[in-house]
């Protein structure tokens, strides 16, 4: 089998895998790096420059170099462009399997829970949700739950998180399905968050920038809390609000 035929075969296998339920597109080196680092089930890695990819891994993420070398397949750039709407500047994409929902739900509701769960009610912007997941992973939150229509595992969200979905539990639920724990809802009418101690087992809930939280979520709240803003400022960016909420929780813990 010549190289061209083999590359074509890999692309065919990629397309079949991409259509399977639960498949996650990892767009670019950093998303792939984090999926490998945090135990993601990565099935296919295609690149137009295998030597360059492995050199980048050796420089930035040597801990995943060995596994990446076993997975990476080089295909001609024109062929790679036939399976990707846009090739990432790092020249690599991968397919992984989404973590098991039951395992994620169990991870969101341990007893006791040692870090909050971030709840995003009906978010709209994929990039913002990705940024929140990245923050949750960085702060060591238990996970991120979204409600509404947006799929938190959409490729645009995974791109925004740099693949850190695999470092925390990410699921879409309805409000009645939220994991147990005291519900702290960010709302302009709440108590100044600086005066509130956020427990480790809290659900930290955030609404959209335009509409805030729903009456249903507000009615479920254990406590309403607010991030202070200067007069005339209508809202903070969603990811900024989550960062402040998680930093406040972390600051209240002993080192």
Secondary structure by P-SEA (a helix, b strand, c coil): ccaaaaaaaaaaaaaaaaacccccccccaaaaaaaaaacccccbbbbccaaaaaaaaaaccccaaaaaaaccccccaaaaaaacccccccccccccccccaaaaaaaaccccccbbbbbbcccccaaaaaaaaaaaaaacccbbbbccccccccaaaaaaaccccccbbbbbbccccccccbbbbbccccccccccccccccbbbbccccccccaaaaaaccbbbbcccccccccccaaaaaaaaaaaaaaaccc
